[in-house]
């Protein structure tokens, strides 16, 4: 099973994003794609170009585009029972809200919950961003079956990365992607902002597709094996 998470910068070039998702060897066989910063139109276009089913949610519109600014789950497997979790706190400058989107998918005969998350930027202090991640973890504590959760966590520091890892670990959800690989560059500095976590799955391999042209973020991918049984 292969899962990809990608912040596709304000959906600026969906056709190019679809091309990269179809042609990059690490991305082209994805069972699930978790995409952030899309509008409903972006999501429909991307799912059509990739011939994948999709679900979408946006908690707010983006001030630059005036368009809904949200999360999408694309899947080669049927998606059902969508749920939206509102994240506490809003952006300190424009008051933008955030949410996380979840759905059930049956992959190779196994039921999994898949989730797409976009945490607020570092303009919101770490204590409040930890509460946003804890809202995700609290949702995951509500059930014990397998799950995959990914997205843009805006972890601009190792401190925030470790804090978010700890919160999700408290829900028996563990990191699958490699923490050290940068996915975003700003002012000549690399940042690892985008991550994938799971429960009841074992990582086989993972990586970052560098210099993706459709976004200022690079996509993260994880190849994993679904565990035969969940740990007790």
C-alpha positions as CSV (number, residue, x, y, z in Angstrom):
1,X,0.0,0.0,0.0
2,X,1.3,3.4,-0.9
3,X,0.1,6.7,0.5
4,X,1.1,10.3,-0.5
5,X,0.6,13.6,1.2
6,X,1.1,16.8,-0.7
7,X,0.4,20.5,0.0
8,X,-0.4,21.6,-3.5
9,X,0.1,25.3,-3.1
10,X,-3.3,27.0,-3.4
11,X,-4.2,24.6,-6.2
12,X,-2.2,26.8,-8.6
13,X,-1.5,24.2,-11.2
14,X,-3.6,21.1,-10.7
15,X,-2.9,19.8,-14.2
16,X,0.9,19.8,-13.5
17,X,0.3,18.3,-10.1
18,X,-1.7,15.5,-11.7
19,X,1.1,15.0,-14.2
20,X,3.7,14.6,-11.5
21,X,1.4,12.3,-9.5
22,X,1.0,10.1,-12.6
23,X,4.6,10.1,-13.8
24,X,6.9,10.2,-10.8
25,X,7.8,6.6,-9.9
26,X,7.4,7.1,-6.2
27,X,3.9,8.6,-6.6
28,X,2.3,7.0,-9.5
29,X,1.0,3.9,-7.7
30,X,-0.5,5.7,-4.7
31,X,-3.6,4.0,-3.2
32,X,-4.4,7.1,-1.2
33,X,-3.4,10.8,-1.8
34,X,-3.9,13.3,1.0
35,X,-3.9,16.9,-0.5
36,X,-4.0,20.3,1.2
37,X,-4.8,23.8,0.0
38,X,-7.3,22.8,-2.5
39,X,-10.8,24.1,-3.5
40,X,-13.7,21.9,-4.4
41,X,-13.0,22.6,-8.1
42,X,-9.3,21.7,-7.7
43,X,-10.3,18.4,-6.0
44,X,-12.8,17.5,-8.7
45,X,-10.2,18.2,-11.4
46,X,-7.4,16.3,-9.7
47,X,-9.6,13.3,-9.0
48,X,-10.8,13.2,-12.6
49,X,-7.3,13.4,-14.0
50,X,-6.1,10.6,-11.7
51,X,-9.3,8.5,-12.0
52,X,-9.6,8.4,-8.2
53,X,-12.5,8.9,-5.9
54,X,-12.4,11.9,-3.6
55,X,-13.8,13.6,-0.5
56,X,-13.3,17.3,0.4
57,X,-13.7,19.7,3.3
58,X,-12.8,23.3,3.8
59,X,-13.1,25.2,7.1
60,X,-12.5,28.6,5.5
61,X,-11.6,30.5,2.4
62,X,-8.1,31.8,1.7
63,X,-7.7,35.6,1.8
64,X,-5.5,35.6,-1.4
65,X,-7.9,33.6,-3.6
66,X,-11.3,34.0,-2.0
67,X,-11.7,30.3,-2.7
68,X,-12.4,27.5,-0.2
69,X,-9.0,26.4,1.3
70,X,-9.2,22.8,2.4
71,X,-8.2,19.2,2.6
72,X,-8.9,16.4,0.1
73,X,-8.7,12.6,0.3
74,X,-8.3,10.8,-3.0
75,X,-8.4,7.0,-3.1
76,X,-8.4,4.1,-5.6
77,X,-10.5,2.3,-3.0
78,X,-14.1,3.3,-2.0
79,X,-14.3,6.0,0.6
80,X,-17.2,6.2,3.1
81,X,-18.4,7.7,6.4
82,X,-16.6,11.1,6.0
83,X,-16.0,13.0,9.2
84,X,-14.7,16.5,9.8
85,X,-12.9,17.5,13.0
86,X,-12.7,21.2,13.7
87,X,-9.3,22.2,15.0
88,X,-9.2,24.7,17.9
89,X,-7.9,28.2,17.5
90,X,-7.7,30.3,14.4
91,X,-4.9,32.1,12.5
92,X,-3.8,35.1,14.6
93,X,-3.8,37.5,11.6
94,X,-6.8,36.7,9.5
95,X,-8.8,34.4,11.8
96,X,-8.7,31.6,9.4
97,X,-10.1,28.3,10.8
98,X,-8.6,24.8,10.2
99,X,-10.1,21.3,10.1
100,X,-9.1,17.7,9.5
101,X,-11.0,15.3,7.2
102,X,-11.4,11.6,7.9
103,X,-13.0,8.7,6.0
104,X,-13.1,4.9,6.0
105,X,-11.5,2.9,3.3
106,X,-11.3,-0.8,2.7
107,X,-7.9,-1.5,1.2
108,X,-7.0,-5.1,0.3
109,X,-9.8,-6.4,2.5
110,X,-8.7,-4.3,5.5
111,X,-10.7,-1.4,7.0
112,X,-8.6,1.7,7.6
113,X,-9.5,5.2,8.6
114,X,-7.6,7.8,6.5
115,X,-7.2,11.4,7.5
116,X,-5.9,14.6,6.0
117,X,-4.7,17.4,8.3
118,X,-3.4,20.9,7.8
119,X,-2.1,22.5,11.0
120,X,-1.8,26.3,11.4
121,X,1.5,28.0,10.7
122,X,4.1,29.1,13.2
123,X,2.3,32.4,13.6
124,X,0.1,30.5,16.0
125,X,2.1,29.6,19.1
126,X,3.2,26.0,19.7
127,X,1.0,25.5,22.7
128,X,-2.1,26.2,20.6
129,X,-0.8,24.2,17.6
130,X,-0.3,21.2,20.0
131,X,-4.0,21.5,20.8
132,X,-4.8,21.3,17.1
133,X,-2.9,18.1,16.8
134,X,-4.5,16.8,20.0
135,X,-7.9,17.3,18.5
136,X,-6.7,14.9,15.7
137,X,-5.3,12.5,18.3
138,X,-8.5,12.7,20.3
139,X,-10.5,11.7,17.2
140,X,-8.2,8.7,16.7
141,X,-8.5,7.7,20.3
142,X,-12.1,7.1,19.6
143,X,-11.5,3.8,17.8
144,X,-8.8,1.1,17.9
145,X,-8.6,-0.1,14.2
146,X,-6.0,0.8,11.7
147,X,-5.5,4.3,10.4
148,X,-3.3,6.5,8.2
149,X,-3.1,10.2,8.8
150,X,-1.0,12.7,6.9
151,X,-0.7,16.3,5.9
152,X,1.0,19.6,6.4
153,X,1.8,19.9,10.1
154,X,3.9,23.1,9.7
155,X,6.6,21.7,11.9
156,X,9.2,24.4,11.4
157,X,11.3,23.3,14.4
158,X,12.4,20.0,15.8
159,X,10.7,21.0,19.0
160,X,7.3,21.1,17.3
161,X,7.9,17.9,15.4
162,X,8.8,16.0,18.6
163,X,5.7,17.6,20.4
164,X,3.4,16.5,17.6
165,X,4.9,13.0,17.5
166,X,4.3,12.6,21.2
167,X,0.7,13.7,21.0
168,X,-0.1,11.3,18.2
169,X,1.8,8.5,19.9
170,X,-0.6,8.9,22.9
171,X,-3.3,7.8,20.5
172,X,-1.2,4.7,19.4
173,X,-0.4,6.4,16.1
174,X,3.3,6.4,15.1
175,X,5.4,8.1,12.5
176,X,5.8,6.3,9.1
177,X,7.6,9.0,7.1
178,X,11.1,10.1,7.7
179,X,11.4,13.1,10.0
180,X,14.7,14.4,8.7
181,X,13.8,14.9,5.1
182,X,12.9,18.6,4.2
183,X,9.7,19.2,2.2
184,X,9.8,23.0,2.0
185,X,12.4,25.7,1.6
186,X,12.1,29.4,2.6
187,X,14.8,32.0,2.9
188,X,17.4,29.4,1.9
189,X,16.5,27.2,4.8
190,X,15.0,23.6,4.7
191,X,12.0,22.6,6.7
192,X,10.3,19.2,7.3
193,X,6.7,20.3,7.4
194,X,4.8,17.3,5.9
195,X,4.4,14.0,7.6
196,X,2.5,10.6,7.5
197,X,1.5,8.6,10.6
198,X,-0.2,5.3,11.0
199,X,-1.6,2.6,13.3
200,X,-1.7,-1.1,12.4
201,X,0.6,-0.6,9.4
202,X,4.4,-1.2,9.0
203,X,6.6,1.0,6.9
204,X,8.5,-0.6,4.1
205,X,10.0,2.5,2.6
206,X,9.4,6.2,2.5
207,X,10.8,9.4,1.0
208,X,10.3,12.9,-0.4
209,X,10.1,13.7,-4.1
210,X,12.3,16.7,-4.4
211,X,11.8,19.8,-6.5
212,X,8.2,19.0,-7.4
213,X,7.2,21.8,-9.8
214,X,3.5,22.1,-9.0
215,X,3.9,23.4,-5.4
216,X,6.3,25.1,-3.0
217,X,6.1,21.9,-1.0
218,X,7.5,18.5,-2.0
219,X,5.2,15.4,-1.7
220,X,5.9,12.8,0.9
221,X,5.3,9.1,0.2
222,X,5.2,6.0,2.3
223,X,5.1,2.4,1.1
224,X,3.7,0.2,3.9
225,X,2.3,-3.2,4.7
226,X,-1.0,-3.6,6.5
227,X,-0.4,-5.6,9.7
228,X,-2.3,-8.8,10.0
229,X,-3.4,-8.0,13.5
230,X,-3.4,-4.9,15.6
231,X,-1.2,-5.0,18.7
232,X,-3.1,-5.5,22.0
